[in-house]
Amino acid sequence: MYGSFRALLVFVLKYAKSLSWYQICFIDIRSFLWRVLCL
C-alpha cells in the first residue's frame, strides 16, 4: 500500500512538469483520492 502510494507520488511529480501545480493539486490528486476512497 505504502509502496504503491510512493510510486504514484513519483509519477505525479514527473507529470507536474507538463502541467501547472494548480491542476495537479486541485484536479488530478483530488479526483484520484476520491477514486481510491470509493474503492
C-alpha positions, 0 to 999 in steps of 0.5 A: 500500500505504502509502496504503491502510494510512493510510486504514484507520488513519483509519477505525479511529480514527473507529470507536474512538469507538463502541467501547472501545480494548480491542476495537479493539486486541485484536479488530478490528486483530488479526483484520484483520492476520491477514486481510491476512497470509493474503492 
